[in-house]
């Protein structure tokens, strides 16, 4: 959008993406905190061998980058809101692909853990 000079659309999409991600993060942390407080153990990956290593590699990279992305998003937004577009562009080049990776791997982790390797229902 920026390359085609649709600045207002870019701003609206980025604000919507940030708000959506923030809502998801708060709901995710709240849900898992409630499980922990209720004494319920988190679901562990039941697979073995190569699938387990692949899952744990994806989970580890997702978790580390999910932590890293928060300050990057905040810095990107602050620089854009302050009209410091040179600095914003410098950090946004890193923020966008990392944010996309975290988003995609988050969905993949859910699908693998809760759909493909879903525990049997009683």
N, C-alpha and C positions, 0 to 999 in steps of 0.2 A: 504494500500500500504506500509506503514511503517513497519508493522508487517512482511511483506514478503520481506522486504529490497529493495523495488522498490523506492528508495529515489528520483531519478530524475523524475520519473512519479508523485510522490506525490508533489514534488516542482512545476512541470508544472501545475498540476491540481489546486493546491492552488493559484498559481499566476493567472491562468485563472479565477477561481472563484472570486478572489478579483477584478480583472479588470472588469469582467462582473457585479459584484455587484456595483462597483463604477460608471460604466456607467449608470446602472439603477438608482442609487440614484441621480445622477446629472440630468438625464432626468426627473425623478419624481418631483424633487424640481423645476426645470425649468418650467415644464408643470403647476404645481400648482401655481407657482409665476405668470405666465402669466395670468392664470384664475383670480387670486386675483387682479392683476393690471388692468385687463379689467372690473373689477367690477362684475364678475360672482361668485355667491355663490357656495360653494362646495356642492356636492350631499349628502343629508342626508338620513339615513336609514328610509324607509317609514313604516316598520313593527311595530307591537305593541306586547305587552305581552312578553312571553318567548322568541320568536325569537329576539326581540329587545334587551333584556337583554343579550342573548347569543352573539349577534353581538357586542354589546358595550363592553362586557367583553373581547372578542377576540381582538377587535380593541385597547382597552386600553393596554392589555398585549403586543400586537404586537408593538404598538407605543413606549412604555417604553423600551422594549427589543431592538427595532431597534436603539434607541439612545445609549443604553448600549453597543451594539455589536460593534459599530464603534471603540472605543478605544481598545476593546479586540482584534479585528482583527489587528489593527495597532501594538499593543504590541506583539501579536503572530508572526506577520511577522518580526518585528524588532529582536526579540529574535532568530528566525530561521536564518535570514540573518547574524546575529552576531555569529552564531554557538553556541549559548547558549541553547543547546537542553534540558537540565534539566529544565530550567525555561520555555522554549517554551512548553514542554510537560505539565507542571503544568497548564499553562493558556489555552492551546489548549483543554484540557479536558472540560473546561467550554465553550470555544468559539464555538466549533463544534456543540454541541446540541442546544445552543442558536441561532446560525446562522441558523441552520436547521429549528428551530421553527419559526423564523422571516420569513424565505423564504416561508415555507408552509402556515403560517397564512396570509402572504401577498397575495398569490394566492387565498386562501379561501375568504378573504375580497373582493377581486375583483369579484370573482364569485358570491358571495352573493349580493353585491351591484349593480353590472352592468349586471348580467345575471339572477339570480333568482328573485331579486326585482327590475328589470330594469324599469325605468320610460317609459311610453308609448311613442312611436315615433309619431310625428305629421304627 
